[in-house]
Amino acid sequence: MKAGIVLFTSDRGIAPAAAAKAAEERGFHSFFVPEHTHIPVKREAAHPQTGDETLPDDRYMRTLDPWVALATASSVTERIELATAVALPVESDPITLAKTIASLDHLSGGRVVLGAGFGWNTDELADHNVPAGKRRTVLRETLQAMESLWSDEEASYDGEFVKFGPSWAWPKTVSQPRVPILIGAAGNERNFNWIAKYADGWITTPGEQDIADRVRLLHKIWKEADRPGLPRVVVLEFKPDAERLAQFTELGVTDVLYGLPDKSEDEVVAYLDRLAGKLRGLDTGLLA
């Protein structure tokens, strides 16, 4: 099991590059950032945490582009994984997004992981012409089309929402046939069946704390789908706790992510020092 960092980026506080560099220097394995292109003022979609149209944090409307943020982080780091928790691929043209991700993966030496979501904010998706009832189909087609662009000599795709004829596209991703794909979604049978078919692992949602039965269900579905090995399981965690970390290890959790505050660089670096100190004090082996 490894420890990572998630920074809910905004146009305030620490820059992603500075946060990623500080995290890498302290031995963290991964650096995750989220995505929202915009937040419609008038909305009907309920936020998973608040249960209504209100947002728990104004950073939802101030989020930086994840791929620009990770590119800046790539330029000042050498080892740390560059990931999203979560990106919304359905809000981008798949050909263009495939190029962006492959370019970052190539330039970073194969450090990209795509954490994707179906999109709880259906009002946001609607502005990108994604029908709420078809968002899973659009995501599947987007991921499959990008995989073709990342791996095939002549890429093509013919779906309901994504279509393009035989095409050349380089660079290819370092990992083949695709970068690792994780799905951030509620831990239930429907989502786990989707993950077992089309992705490589699961990212928990912030409200999921009792995950033991969920992880066991995912492993069961993974095995029944004849997928080799075990899926990657990334748990969003709040603070280091020896008992919970021991349970995660026993369950087969692969990553724990700790969030950074939206504060100045000095304050965030001090927070990372305290977090790394606690993790090393627990002798967990989570840090490099």
C-alpha positions in Angstrom: 0.0 0.0 0.0 1.2 3.5 -0.9 0.3 7.0 0.3 -0.7 9.7 -2.1 -1.9 13.3 -2.0 -5.0 14.9 -3.6 -5.0 18.7 -4.1 -8.4 20.2 -4.9 -6.8 22.8 -7.1 -8.0 26.4 -7.3 -6.8 29.8 -8.4 -5.8 30.5 -4.7 -3.3 28.9 -2.5 -0.4 26.6 -3.4 0.3 25.9 -7.1 0.0 22.3 -8.2 3.7 22.1 -9.2 4.8 23.3 -5.8 2.5 20.8 -4.1 3.6 17.9 -6.2 7.3 18.7 -5.7 6.9 19.0 -2.0 4.9 15.7 -1.9 7.5 13.9 -3.9 10.4 15.1 -1.7 8.5 13.7 1.3 8.1 10.3 -0.2 4.5 10.3 -1.4 3.7 8.0 -4.2 1.0 9.9 -6.1 -0.4 13.3 -6.8 -4.1 13.6 -7.7 -6.1 16.6 -8.9 -9.9 17.0 -9.8 -11.8 18.4 -12.7 -14.8 20.7 -13.3 -14.9 22.8 -16.5 -17.5 25.1 -15.0 -20.5 25.1 -12.6 -23.8 26.2 -13.9 -25.4 28.8 -11.6 -28.9 27.2 -11.9 -28.7 23.5 -11.2 -31.0 20.6 -10.4 -28.3 17.9 -9.8 -27.8 17.1 -6.1 -24.2 17.0 -4.8 -23.4 13.6 -3.3 -22.3 15.1 0.0 -24.9 17.9 0.6 -27.8 16.0 -1.0 -29.1 19.1 -2.8 -27.9 21.7 -5.3 -25.6 23.4 -2.8 -21.9 22.8 -3.0 -19.7 21.9 0.0 -16.8 24.0 -1.3 -16.4 27.0 -3.6 -13.4 25.4 -5.2 -15.8 23.5 -7.5 -16.2 26.7 -9.5 -12.5 27.6 -9.3 -10.9 24.3 -10.3 -7.8 24.4 -12.5 -7.6 22.4 -15.7 -6.3 19.0 -14.5 -4.0 18.3 -17.4 -2.4 21.8 -17.4 -1.9 21.4 -13.6 -0.3 17.9 -13.9 1.9 19.1 -16.8 3.3 21.8 -14.5 3.8 19.2 -11.8 5.6 16.9 -14.3 8.2 19.5 -15.1 9.4 19.8 -11.5 9.2 16.1 -10.4 10.8 12.8 -11.5 9.0 10.0 -9.7 5.6 10.9 -8.4 2.5 9.5 -10.2 0.4 12.1 -11.9 -3.3 11.3 -11.6 -6.8 12.7 -11.5 -9.5 12.2 -8.8 -11.5 12.6 -10.8 -11.4 13.8 -14.3 -14.5 14.0 -16.5 -13.4 12.7 -19.9 -16.9 13.0 -21.4 -16.6 16.8 -21.2 -13.7 16.8 -23.7 -13.3 15.8 -27.4 -11.9 12.3 -27.1 -9.3 12.7 -29.9 -8.0 15.9 -28.4 -8.0 14.5 -24.8 -6.2 11.3 -25.9 -3.5 13.5 -27.4 -3.2 15.6 -24.3 -2.9 12.5 -22.0 -0.5 10.6 -24.2 1.7 13.7 -24.5 1.8 14.1 -20.8 2.5 10.4 -20.3 5.3 10.5 -22.9 6.9 13.6 -21.4 6.7 12.4 -17.8 8.1 9.0 -18.5 4.9 7.0 -18.1 3.6 8.5 -14.9 0.0 9.3 -15.8 -3.1 7.6 -14.2 -6.6 8.5 -15.4 -9.1 8.6 -12.6 -12.4 9.2 -14.2 -16.0 9.8 -13.0 -19.4 9.4 -14.5 -20.3 12.9 -13.5 -22.7 13.7 -10.6 -23.3 17.2 -11.9 -25.6 16.4 -14.8 -26.3 20.1 -15.4 -22.6 20.5 -16.1 -22.6 17.5 -18.4 -25.7 18.9 -20.3 -23.6 22.0 -21.3 -21.2 19.5 -22.9 -24.1 17.8 -24.8 -23.9 14.7 -22.6 -27.3 13.2 -21.9 -27.6 12.4 -18.2 -29.1 8.9 -19.0 -26.3 8.1 -21.3 -23.2 9.3 -19.4 -22.0 5.8 -18.7 -22.2 5.0 -22.4 -20.4 8.2 -23.4 -17.6 7.5 -20.8 -17.2 3.9 -22.1 -17.0 5.1 -25.7 -14.6 7.9 -24.8 -12.3 5.6 -23.0 -12.4 2.9 -25.7 -11.8 5.4 -28.4 -8.8 6.9 -26.5 -7.4 3.4 -26.0 -7.4 2.9 -29.7 -5.6 6.2 -30.3 -3.1 5.3 -27.6 -2.3 1.8 -28.9 -3.3 1.1 -32.5 -1.2 1.8 -35.5 -4.3 3.0 -37.3 -6.9 4.0 -34.7 -10.6 4.2 -35.3 -13.9 4.0 -33.4 -17.5 3.7 -34.4 -19.9 4.3 -31.5 -23.1 6.0 -30.7 -21.4 9.2 -29.5 -17.8 8.8 -30.6 -16.9 8.2 -34.3 -13.8 8.6 -36.3 -12.3 6.7 -39.2 -8.8 5.1 -39.5 -6.3 7.7 -38.2 -2.7 8.1 -37.2 -1.9 9.5 -33.8 1.3 9.6 -31.8 2.7 9.6 -29.1 1.4 6.4 -27.8 1.1 5.9 -24.0 4.0 4.3 -22.2 1.7 1.7 -20.6 0.0 -0.4 -23.2 -2.7 -0.6 -24.4 -3.7 2.4 -22.2 -2.8 4.4 -19.1 -4.2 2.9 -15.9 -7.9 3.8 -15.6 -9.6 4.2 -12.2 -13.2 5.0 -11.6 -14.3 7.3 -8.8 -17.9 6.3 -7.9 -20.0 4.9 -5.1 -19.0 1.4 -4.1 -21.9 -0.7 -5.3 -22.5 -3.7 -7.5 -23.5 -1.7 -10.6 -20.3 0.4 -10.5 -18.1 -2.5 -9.7 -19.4 -4.5 -12.7 -18.6 -1.4 -14.9 -15.1 -1.2 -13.4 -14.5 -4.9 -14.0 -15.4 -4.5 -17.7 -13.8 -1.3 -18.6 -11.3 0.0 -16.0 -8.4 -1.1 -13.7 -9.5 0.0 -10.3 -11.8 2.0 -7.9 -11.4 5.4 -6.1 -13.8 5.7 -3.1 -16.0 8.7 -2.7 -15.4 11.1 0.3 -18.5 9.8 2.2 -17.5 6.1 2.1 -15.7 5.2 5.4 -16.8 1.6 6.0 -15.4 0.0 2.9 -14.6 -3.6 3.9 -17.7 -5.2 2.4 -17.4 -3.0 -0.7 -13.8 -4.0 -1.3 -14.7 -7.7 -0.9 -17.5 -7.2 -3.4 -15.2 -5.6 -5.9 -12.7 -8.4 -5.6 -15.5 -11.0 -6.1 -16.8 -9.3 -9.2 -13.3 -8.8 -10.5 -12.6 -12.5 -10.2 -15.9 -13.5 -11.7 -15.0 -11.3 -14.7 -11.8 -13.3 -15.2 -9.6 -10.2 -14.7 -6.1 -11.1 -13.7 -4.7 -10.1 -10.3 -6.6 -7.7 -8.2 -8.0 -4.2 -9.0 -6.3 -1.1 -7.7 -8.3 0.4 -4.8 -7.7 4.0 -3.8 -9.2 5.2 -0.6 -9.8 8.8 0.2 -8.7 9.2 3.8 -8.7 12.1 6.3 -5.9 11.5 8.8 -3.4 8.7 9.6 -4.9 6.0 11.8 -2.9 2.9 12.5 -6.0 0.6 13.0 -7.6 1.7 9.8 -4.4 1.5 7.8 -3.9 -2.1 9.1 -7.4 -2.9 8.0 -6.8 -1.4 4.6 -3.7 -3.5 4.1 -5.6 -6.7 5.1 -8.4 -5.8 2.6 -6.0 -5.3 -0.3 -6.3 -1.5 -0.5 -3.4 -0.3 -2.7 -3.5 3.4 -2.1 -4.6 5.9 0.6 -5.0 9.5 -0.4 -4.8 12.5 2.0 -6.2 15.9 1.0 -4.2 19.1 1.2 -5.7 22.4 2.5 -6.3 25.3 0.1 -3.7 27.5 1.7 -0.4 29.2 1.0 2.7 27.2 0.0 4.3 27.6 3.3 1.2 26.4 5.2 0.8 23.4 2.8 4.4 22.4 3.0 4.2 22.5 6.8 1.1 20.4 6.7 2.9 17.8 4.4 5.8 17.7 6.9 3.3 16.9 9.8 1.5 14.3 7.7 4.7 12.6 6.5 6.0 12.6 10.1 2.8 10.9 11.4 2.9 8.3 8.7 6.6 7.5 9.3 5.9 7.4 13.0 3.3 4.7 12.5 6.0 2.7 10.7 3.5 1.9 7.9 6.0 1.8 5.0 3.6 3.9 3.0 6.2 6.5 2.0 9.2 6.0 -0.3 
